[in-house]
Amino acid sequence: MASKLFDYDNPFFMLMSRVWDLMILNFLAVLFCIPVITAGASVTALYYVTLKMAEDRESHIYRSFLKAFKDNFFQSTVINIILWLIGAVLMVDLWYVVLGGTGLPANPSTGFSGSGAVLSGIFSTGSPVRLAMAVIFLALLVMYMFTSLYVYAVQARFVNPVHRTLSNAFMMSVRHLPSTVLMVMLNAAFFYIAVNYASWLAFWALSGPLYINSLLLCRVFKRYMV
């Protein structure tokens, strides 16, 4: 029994090995994100490894990360820049439509501030046209978030041009909406717990959520594998 306890195939040792690997991967991913422009390639490389881990196919994970980073650098960087530009345009448009470009002050009638002020502002614009525009921009932001949740994983798993990778990511996020919503909820719960109750989860700030996502995405991607 003692020999089984210290057997490397023991579930406890396998779990600890996975936790350790994810912590090292998190360090690598954060390190490679520091130049900012390389963030897309870093997230893609991390997804490349975590998707394999989710399918129990990983080997030489650190070398795999570095190879995936190199192989996907150009296309992931282009995708990253596109997402930055689209996100900036949507945020600025929503800012001007909802708040008139005045910032995010607390709403005196509701006491909301920040994102609460945005939601409050959407439903208290007073103008039907402004309300409709705000709702449209908010819907576009949700679509943007869903696409961003998938796009680097799609880049890591499939070989396609940039425009096809972006469109496939969006279509998958909508087609598999339950998985998409579940990923959003699990990621939000992870960061909420990390910020409020378990700051030590910062050691898995990137690798943790992406591994969780990979457990769901590997099932989604199987439907598109030839």
Buried (B, 14 or more C-beta within 10 A) or exposed (E): EEEEEEEEEEEEEEEEEBEEBBBBBBBBBBEBBEEEEBBBBBBBBBBBBBBBBBBEEBEEBEEBBBBBBEBBBEBBBBBBEBBBEBBEEBEEBBBEBBBEEEEBEEBEEBEBEEEBBBBBBBEEBEEEEBBEBBBEBBEBBEBBBBBBBBBBBBBBBBEBEBEEBBBBBBEBBEEBEEBBEBBBEBBEEBBEEBEEEEEEBEBBBBBBBBBBBBBBBBEBBEEEEE
